[in-house]
């Protein structure tokens, strides 16, 4: 995309573009969410080689552990789907887990996940795309907001299932607009992973 920045996950051979005001992290940077209160911080879902917009959009100590935690406005990244049966399942699970883990915990019933639909990016990469949203999260924390996620799962030439996911805050003035999400999604492509 002209004027945009490229995000590269060399380990998985995935690239995509983001607008210039997004911060591109190193390819080894991992973003994930875990169950609240899990002492092991076992990831529910995560991705690598991410890009983030407004990383410190909201800051609070909602769990009362004395550590201020930053809530970004939105982030996007990619990963391998080692356990997925197919691209449709991978897309739906990714979207659902990001919204639940980032915004809706512990209320799984507040997450709505749409059906996976076929999608083709500008480079001709085909797969499945699904979206999830949370509604009525409310919560007591200063950074308790509803969220949304869009996940695109696809296969590489080796037959491995990979995914790209956008997760962001929903229902606020500076929410990342859906056309921008779709524009970023449209740039997802496979590249030679060799540095």
C-alpha positions in Angstrom: 0.0 0.0 0.0 1.7 3.3 -1.1 2.8 5.4 1.9 2.1 2.6 4.4 4.6 0.6 6.4 5.3 -3.1 5.9 5.1 -5.6 8.8 7.1 -8.8 8.3 6.9 -12.1 10.2 10.0 -13.9 8.7 9.5 -17.1 10.7 6.1 -17.6 9.1 6.7 -15.9 5.7 3.8 -13.4 6.2 3.8 -9.7 5.4 1.1 -7.0 5.5 1.0 -3.2 5.5 -0.3 -0.7 8.1 -0.9 3.0 8.1 2.1 5.2 9.0 0.8 6.1 12.5 1.0 2.5 13.6 4.2 1.3 15.5 5.8 -1.7 13.9 7.3 -4.1 16.5 10.3 -6.4 15.9 9.5 -9.8 14.3 10.2 -11.5 17.6 7.8 -9.3 19.6 4.9 -11.5 20.9 1.5 -10.1 22.0 -0.9 -12.4 23.8 -3.8 -12.5 26.3 -4.2 -14.9 29.3 -7.0 -15.6 31.7 -7.3 -12.9 34.4 -5.6 -14.2 37.5 -3.7 -17.0 35.9 -0.4 -17.1 37.8 1.3 -18.9 34.8 0.0 -16.3 32.3 -0.7 -19.2 29.9 -1.7 -17.5 26.6 -5.2 -18.0 25.4 -4.2 -16.7 22.1 -1.3 -14.5 20.7 0.5 -13.4 17.7 4.0 -12.3 16.7 5.5 -9.5 14.5 2.8 -7.1 15.5 1.9 -3.5 14.8 0.1 -1.4 17.4 -1.7 2.0 17.2 -1.8 4.2 20.3 0.0 1.6 22.5 -0.8 3.6 25.7 -4.3 4.5 24.7 -5.6 3.7 28.2 -3.5 3.0 31.3 -4.8 1.5 34.6 -4.2 -1.0 37.4 -7.6 -2.8 37.0 -6.5 -6.0 38.7 -5.1 -4.1 41.7 -1.7 -5.7 41.6 0.2 -2.4 41.8 1.3 -2.5 38.1 -0.1 0.0 35.6 -1.0 -1.9 32.4 -1.5 -0.3 29.0 -4.5 -1.0 26.8 -3.7 -0.2 23.2 -6.3 1.1 20.8 -5.6 -1.8 18.5 -3.0 -4.2 17.4 -2.5 -6.7 14.6 -0.1 -9.6 14.0 0.3 -13.1 12.6 1.0 -16.6 13.7 0.9 -20.4 12.8 -2.3 -22.3 13.6 -0.8 -25.6 14.7 -4.0 -27.2 16.1 -6.6 -25.9 13.6 -8.7 -28.4 11.6 -9.3 -25.9 8.8 -9.1 -22.2 8.0 -12.7 -21.5 9.0 -12.2 -22.9 12.5 -8.9 -21.1 12.9 -10.4 -17.7 11.9 -13.4 -18.0 14.2 -11.4 -19.2 17.2 -8.8 -16.5 16.8 -11.4 -13.7 16.6 -13.4 -15.1 19.6 -10.4 -15.6 21.8 -8.9 -12.2 21.2 -12.2 -10.4 22.0 -12.8 -12.6 25.1 -9.2 -12.4 26.4 -8.7 -8.7 25.7 -12.2 -7.2 26.5 -14.9 -9.6 27.8 -13.3 -11.6 30.6 -14.8 -13.4 32.4 -18.1 -13.0 30.5 -17.9 -15.5 27.5 -21.6 -14.9 26.8 -20.9 -11.3 25.9 -18.8 -12.3 22.8 -20.5 -12.8 19.5 -18.6 -14.6 16.7 -19.7 -14.5 13.1 -19.6 -17.2 10.6 -16.3 -17.7 8.7 -16.5 -16.5 5.1 -14.2 -17.0 2.1 -11.8 -14.2 1.5 -9.0 -13.4 -1.0 -6.4 -10.7 -0.5 -5.0 -8.4 -3.1 -2.0 -10.8 -3.7 -4.4 -13.7 -4.4 -4.1 -15.4 -1.0 -7.3 -17.3 -0.3 -8.7 -18.4 3.1 -11.4 -17.7 5.6 -12.2 -14.5 7.5 -14.3 -14.2 10.7 -15.1 -11.4 13.1 -16.1 -11.3 16.7 -17.4 -8.5 18.9 -18.2 -8.0 22.6 -21.3 -6.1 23.7 -22.1 -4.6 27.2 -18.8 -5.4 28.8 -19.1 -2.4 31.1 -16.9 -3.7 33.9 -15.4 -1.8 36.8 -12.0 -1.0 35.3 -11.0 2.3 33.9 -10.0 0.6 30.7 -13.1 -1.7 30.4 -14.3 -1.3 26.8 -16.0 -3.4 24.2 -13.8 -4.9 21.6 -13.7 -6.3 18.1 -11.5 -8.7 16.2 -11.1 -9.8 12.6 -9.1 -12.9 11.8 -8.0 -14.3 8.5 -6.7 -17.9 8.3 -5.1 -19.4 5.2 -2.7 -22.1 4.1 0.9 -21.6 2.8 2.3 -23.7 0.0 3.5 -26.3 2.5 -0.1 -26.9 3.7 0.4 -25.2 7.1 -2.5 -23.1 8.4 -1.4 -19.5 9.3 -3.4 -16.5 10.5 -3.5 -12.8 10.6 -5.6 -11.0 13.3 -6.7 -7.5 14.1 -8.0 -6.8 17.6 -9.1 -3.4 18.8 -11.4 -1.3 21.1 -14.9 -0.8 19.8 -17.5 1.9 20.3 -15.1 4.8 21.0 -14.4 8.0 19.1 -11.0 6.9 17.8 -12.0 3.3 17.0 -10.1 2.0 14.0 -12.8 2.2 11.2 -13.8 -1.1 9.5 -12.7 0.1 6.1 -9.1 0.6 7.5 -9.2 -2.9 9.0 -10.3 -4.4 5.7 -7.6 -2.4 3.8 -4.9 -3.8 6.1 -6.3 -7.3 5.7 -6.3 -6.9 1.9 -2.5 -6.4 2.0 -1.7 -9.8 3.7 0.6 -11.8 1.6 3.1 -14.7 1.7 6.8 -13.7 1.3 10.1 -15.6 1.3 10.9 -15.9 5.0 14.6 -15.8 4.5 16.1 -12.6 5.9 
